[in-house]
Amino acid sequence: MFLKQLRPLAFGKMSFVVFILTSALSVFSLPADIDKGRRKVVHVLEDDTGAVIVQTAPGKVVTHRGGSITLPCRFHHEPENSDPARVRIKWTKVTDALQFEDVFVALGREQRVFGSYRGRVFLEQAGPGDASVIIQNVTLEDYGRFECEVTNDMEDDTGFVNLDLEGVVFPYYPREGRYKLNYHQGEDACKQQDAILASHSQLHKAWLEGLDWCNAGWLEDGSVQYPISHPRDQCGRKDTPAGVRNYGYRHKEDERYDAFCFTSKLNGKVYFLKRFKKVNYVEAMKACIRDASAVAKVGQLFAAWKFQLLDRCEAGWLEDGSIRYPIVNPRSRCGGSQPGVRHLGFPDKKFRLYGVYCFRKNKDETADGTETTKSLANSLTKRKSSNGSATNATRAI
């Protein structure tokens, strides 16, 4: 816990301050734990000078794909009898290019949710001064920085909160070979493998956990980097320190590298399909379909290795035509002394025979693999109704 003094903005007769509460303890699941373990006690006091003192816990909110999370934001009016119907709350997503994507806006009881956030974002409404929003069915694209803006007539203030995801970073290159992807192709390649381009902080965290990769790859901010845990001459000289090597920001259309992708917890399960004989690529696809599944993507296999602790010493086809297998507990006959997802390349799809890794979605998901929100939304609606608050309105604000 720490004390942080905020100087209120003064405009005419009123002054106004917004503060963000960032704590991993804001993570919760619905509906079973809807009121359990996610409230933070906040003390807002005024001293003799009229300043506002806020006591809260630092940190960023953390969840995983498919989870639910509160983006915490609270505000305090001076004087306290300000009309709540005239308070406008707006949430936006901020990209590294300093572009803003509308997420949510509320004016009094009227609310509107935008784009891919429709049906997933709700105002928490935990009491006076609460501008927090709940995001359900968190996606990979939700990762990043959000801005909370509160406005009253001509007065406004903003705060920021970072949404982090538990996940895994993996390097990726296509069948065509190394250094074949410009930035946009790298972005598409990650999406095709159930992932997104990794951020620098995600790559740095992966390096701290031991990721060592000697080929440079695109990151989501347009920079090109690579992590080295064991310096060697073929990877930028042996006498240089370990770390994340940075080529800087490169030309997104003309220059070509590999990609570093990031994925999170699966809304389903990856498994090795047991068969009496090995198959080629087309036969592998048909075998997974007959088993009510699909051939697993690379990102899905990495997520299964990370979160399912999938450990299988048998090579199998993946959706991109590569052959890989996941090892959690290294042993001599399974490709080395380190855990990881082994990659055997891109063999001939017609004549080479292997096993296959399949992916099966959870039964309570929609066709695109996201969890259903009906039960979660119903729980929120009941809670809001009991507080006498209105549910989402479609009118523009």
Phi, psi and omega in degrees: 000149178211162177256129180232121182268129179245134178268118182293146175282137183248127177221105175066239186270350186232156169233160197209138177216142175241138174224146182261135172258115180243115181206134177298343179287354177284350179292137177206166176242148180242152357265353190300321184249037191299328181243020187245125167074018182234357179274135173249131179285124182240128180251118178249116185235153173247132174266190185294338182271353181089000179290161180251129177250128182245131176246121183204181180249133181283169177132180178238156181279141185228134174213198177223167178302134180089350181275182175239147186212147171260126169269105190278135177205126178231152179224159181224129179267150167228113003283164186286346182272023178297148183288114181295337180291345181259006179270127179251125179250128180226131175248135176225154175263132183252129178262169179295338178276011181057038171257152187241133177246123180296135179245307188204143174217141179221138173229106187064237180266355180271133184224153176213137178243143189247151169052226183291353180273352180301134181079359183239344186243131181222147174287132184291318177056054181274358179150180180303137178080008181263114176250015182293148174238152176254129173252123177261160177047056183303135179254168176300323182290344178287343180304136174135205189255134178241146178249131174254119180241129178240129185232139173226107185055247183264002183257142177205158174207156184228159172215165184233147175221139180260130176260115181253154180238139168287132182187200183216140177260139176218143176282149181217137169220152186273180179302330183292341176121187182287151174053052181244000189245127166281181186301313184292324176292325176295320177298315180293321181298318178295316180298321179294338180256025177063049182206179173229163174299135182287154173272168177298318181296324177293319178293320180297318178297319178297322177296318178299331179272002173113004180295127181228115184215127190267008179242136183284145181217157178292145168244169189294338180273004179090003176271164179238124185216171172202146184264133178235115176266333181233092183303141179206160188299323183283357181233052177089027176081140184287332185272004176271151183289157174294155180157186177265110180282139188234121175274356183084191180277128185248167180292119189290335181265320191269329185267150186229134180214187169276194179223146169254118185255157178229134175223167185230191184306143183276147167264056183167198185219137173260138179212155175275123183282118181282125180221161179281338180221157178281160188225161171276184188296313181297318178295326178296317178299315181294323181296318178294320180298317178298336180264021179059038181221190174222157176299132184293146174273165182299314179299325179292323178292320177296319179295320178294321177297319184284313189258325176276346188057042180292124183229111184214120182268046179224126181287141181211158178293145168239170189300328181277004179088006177271164177244123183215167171203146185263135180233116176266318180250099184298143172214158192301325184275003184241035167087037173119178188262358183247145173291158180156182176259112181285142182238121181255012176094196183240090183283174175298124186290336186270322190253340180273140186241130180214180169280194181210143174258126182251157176236127179241127180288154173295149185294334184268024180252162174278178184297332182271006174092002179268152180292151174289144183255000187301309183293324179293315180296321179299320180296318179293320180299317179297319181293320179292321180297321180293337178269000180076020182260154181277152175274180185304139173248155184265353182292137179292145181242000000 
